[in-house]
Amino acid sequence: MHNFLLYRPDTLYAGETFFQHFDLSWLHYIDVMVFLLVSSMLMALAVNRLVFGNRAILIISREERAFRAAEA
């Protein structure tokens, strides 16, 4: 029976979801996808800053507009 909650019958009891095992039965797989998206973006920004030494600038920010005006 699939209930759309990251069902993993190999490691847990039959009918129990992965998150129910940790008393997180309210957690839906789409919540995990949002967490994965946010954490991936933060990790990419951290690697960009710490490894490559670059700083990401939001394209609609005042700083970006000033940067583009200085280039022209």
Backbone torsions as a table, in degrees:
resi	resn	phi	psi	omega
1	MET	NA	122.0	-178.8
2	HIS	-98.8	125.8	-178.7
3	ASN	-118.9	20.0	176.3
4	PHE	60.2	33.1	178.1
5	LEU	-128.1	61.2	179.7
6	LEU	39.9	63.9	-176.6
7	TYR	-72.4	123.4	-179.4
8	ARG	-129.7	81.6	-175.3
9	PRO	-70.6	-14.3	-177.5
10	ASP	-69.9	-35.3	-171.1
11	THR	-104.6	-15.6	-175.4
12	LEU	-125.6	-177.2	179.1
13	TYR	-68.5	155.3	-179.4
14	ALA	-61.2	129.6	177.8
15	GLY	87.2	-6.8	179.8
16	GLU	-97.8	137.1	179.9
17	THR	-88.0	167.9	-179.1
18	PHE	-61.6	-41.8	-176.7
19	PHE	-79.8	-25.9	176.1
20	GLN	-64.9	-29.4	178.6
21	HIS	-61.6	-30.8	179.1
22	PHE	-102.9	20.5	179.2
23	ASP	60.7	37.9	176.8
24	LEU	-120.9	49.7	-175.0
25	SER	-67.0	-20.0	179.2
26	TRP	-75.1	-15.4	-175.5
27	LEU	-77.3	123.0	-179.0
28	HIS	-100.1	157.9	-177.3
29	TYR	-64.2	-28.4	179.0
30	ILE	-69.6	-30.3	174.2
31	ASP	-63.9	-39.8	178.3
32	VAL	-66.3	-35.7	178.7
33	MET	-65.9	-39.1	177.2
34	VAL	-64.6	-44.3	177.2
35	PHE	-60.3	-41.9	179.6
36	LEU	-64.4	-41.4	178.4
37	LEU	-62.4	-49.1	-178.3
38	VAL	-64.8	-45.5	-179.2
39	SER	-66.8	-33.3	177.0
40	SER	-67.8	-40.4	178.4
41	MET	-66.2	-41.9	178.3
42	LEU	-64.7	-38.1	178.1
43	MET	-66.7	-40.8	178.2
44	ALA	-64.2	-40.7	177.2
45	LEU	-65.8	-38.6	178.5
46	ALA	-66.0	-43.5	178.1
47	VAL	-64.8	-40.9	178.6
48	ASN	-59.1	-41.3	-177.4
49	ARG	-78.5	-48.5	-172.5
50	LEU	-80.3	-38.1	-176.5
51	VAL	-88.3	-47.5	-174.2
52	PHE	-96.0	-14.0	177.9
53	GLY	75.5	13.4	178.8
54	ASN	-93.2	159.3	177.1
55	ARG	-122.8	124.2	179.6
56	ALA	-76.8	137.9	178.7
57	ILE	-123.7	131.8	177.0
58	LEU	-64.4	130.7	-171.9
59	ILE	-65.8	-20.9	-179.5
60	ILE	-101.8	10.8	-178.0
61	SER	-81.8	162.6	178.0
62	ARG	-64.4	-37.3	179.6
63	GLU	-63.2	-39.5	178.4
64	GLU	-66.4	-42.0	178.9
65	ARG	-63.6	-39.4	176.9
66	ALA	-65.6	-38.2	177.7
67	PHE	-63.7	-44.7	179.1
68	ARG	-67.3	-35.5	178.1
69	ALA	-67.4	-35.2	178.9
70	ALA	-71.4	-30.1	178.3
71	GLU	-71.0	-32.6	-175.5
72	ALA	-75.2	NA	NA
